Amino acid sequence: MTDQPLSLAQRAEQVLRTADGVEKTALSRRHAAEWFASRKGELAEIPVGTATPPLYPARPDAPELLDPRDVPKRKPGSPAGRIALLHAVAHIELNAVDLHWDIIARFSHVPMPMGFFDDWVKSADEESKHFNLVCGCLESLGSHYGALPAHAGMWRAAEDTVEDLMGRLAVVPMVLEARGLDVTPGMINLFRKAGQDEAVAALELIYAEEVGHVAYGSKWFHFLCGRENLDPKEVFHALVRKYFHGALKPPFNEEKRAEAGLPPDFYWPLADEIPVKKRG
């Protein structure tokens, strides 16, 4: 009698309960490799299963997590500012690792095609790679992840949508990750002007792969809307108004958003109404 392999949801929970960033991403990448090997028949089949994920993922002792208003502002054109910017990107990528495993662990009970799980395992694996690349950039500049304080509010979208898969898809990939498509080209130019080729290469890879993550969100959001015979645009607007606490701020990268399956009539109406509602 052979031991049953851990289910995918249990593996996702393991990642969420691992605090150290290096250990978390190493475990994430190993579980992703084993999942895809099992899907090809190279390993024993790994069931999707179920799990009991924590409400908040385990986090390392550093960085200190602050209210967004209390995170120090630095000039992005200065050496210290570029380090702070890379540190913020590393923090975003580590949160993204947990967000993608959390959608698997928390919603594995929802009947979904296997492609749904393939997409989020792949996304988690890529975010793990991104975190390690940016950490390497920080170390080459004499810093490291944890050296600076970081944004404490990044997990709020997951907390707010803990029981709403459609809400999670709307807010995390289709709003938060789509924002990355808007701002990353500017960051790439900043590091290119500074002659920091390692950072440019890392950010260009992140930019290319984040389009896919936004696209997965759009694809599965539209899938769920179609299954329930709902209008995706109307549902998206309602869910973002319900769960998103920031502002949808132009300018938008309309070309990359369209490539990821986000047409302008999804996000422009929400941006237009922000000043009136004073959301935030």
FENGI-V108779 format. One record per backbone hydrogen bond with DSSP energy under -0.5 kcal/mol. NH is the residue of the N-H (numbers start at 1). CO is the residue of the C=O. E is the energy in kcal/mol with one decimal. If there is no record, write none. Layout:
NH CO E
NH CO E
This chain:
8 47 -3.0
9 48 -2.7
11 7 -2.1
12 8 -2.5
13 9 -2.2
14 10 -2.1
15 11 -2.0
16 12 -2.1
17 13 -1.8
18 15 -1.6
19 17 -0.5
24 20 -3.0
25 21 -2.4
26 22 -2.1
27 23 -2.5
28 24 -2.5
29 25 -2.4
30 26 -2.1
31 27 -2.7
32 28 -2.2
33 29 -2.4
34 30 -2.3
35 31 -2.4
36 32 -2.4
37 33 -2.1
38 34 -2.2
39 35 -1.9
40 36 -1.2
41 38 -1.0
42 37 -2.7
43 37 -0.9
47 45 -0.6
51 105 -0.5
58 16 -3.2
60 19 -0.7
66 64 -0.6
66 150 -3.2
70 67 -2.4
71 67 -0.7
71 68 -0.8
78 75 -1.6
82 78 -2.4
83 79 -2.0
84 80 -2.4
85 81 -2.1
86 82 -2.3
87 83 -2.5
88 84 -2.2
89 85 -2.1
90 86 -2.6
91 87 -2.1
92 88 -2.2
93 89 -2.6
94 90 -2.3
95 91 -2.1
96 92 -2.2
97 93 -2.0
98 94 -1.6
99 95 -2.6
100 96 -2.4
101 97 -1.9
102 98 -2.7
103 99 -1.8
104 100 -0.8
105 101 -2.7
106 102 -3.1
107 103 -1.0
108 104 -0.6
110 107 -1.6
116 113 -1.5
117 113 -0.7
118 114 -2.3
119 115 -2.5
120 116 -1.7
121 117 -2.3
122 118 -2.4
123 119 -2.2
124 120 -2.4
125 121 -2.4
126 122 -2.4
127 123 -2.6
128 124 -1.9
129 125 -2.0
130 126 -2.5
131 127 -2.5
132 128 -1.9
133 129 -2.2
134 130 -2.5
135 131 -2.4
136 132 -2.0
137 133 -1.8
138 134 -2.4
139 135 -2.4
140 136 -2.0
141 137 -0.8
141 138 -0.8
142 139 -1.6
143 138 -2.7
147 144 -1.9
150 64 -2.8
152 66 -2.7
156 153 -1.5
159 155 -2.2
160 156 -2.9
161 157 -1.3
162 159 -1.1
164 161 -1.6
168 164 -2.4
169 165 -2.4
170 166 -2.3
171 167 -2.4
172 168 -2.6
174 169 -1.6
176 171 -2.5
177 172 -2.7
178 173 -0.7
179 175 -1.6
180 176 -0.9
181 177 -0.9
181 178 -0.5
182 178 -0.9
182 179 -0.6
183 179 -1.8
184 180 -2.1
187 183 -1.5
188 184 -2.7
189 185 -2.0
190 186 -1.9
191 187 -2.3
192 188 -2.2
193 189 -2.4
194 190 -1.2
195 192 -1.4
196 191 -2.4
197 195 -1.3
200 196 -2.0
201 197 -2.6
202 198 -2.1
203 199 -2.7
204 200 -2.4
205 201 -1.9
206 202 -2.4
207 203 -2.7
208 204 -2.1
209 205 -2.3
210 206 -2.5
211 207 -0.9
212 208 -0.6
213 209 -1.2
214 210 -2.3
215 211 -2.1
216 212 -2.3
217 213 -1.9
218 214 -2.4
219 215 -2.9
220 216 -2.5
221 217 -2.1
222 218 -2.6
223 219 -1.9
224 220 -2.2
225 221 -2.3
226 222 -2.6
227 223 -2.2
228 224 -1.5
229 226 -0.9
230 225 -2.8
232 230 -0.7
235 231 -2.4
236 232 -2.7
237 233 -2.4
238 234 -2.1
239 235 -2.6
240 236 -2.6
241 237 -2.1
242 238 -1.6
243 239 -2.7
244 240 -2.3
249 247 -1.0
250 248 -0.6
254 252 -1.7
257 253 -2.6
258 254 -2.3
259 255 -2.0
260 256 -1.6
261 258 -1.6
262 257 -3.0
263 261 -0.6
266 263 -2.1
267 263 -0.7
268 264 -2.7
271 267 -1.9
272 268 -2.5
273 269 -1.1
274 270 -0.6
274 271 -0.8
277 273 -2.0
278 274 -2.0
279 274 -0.8
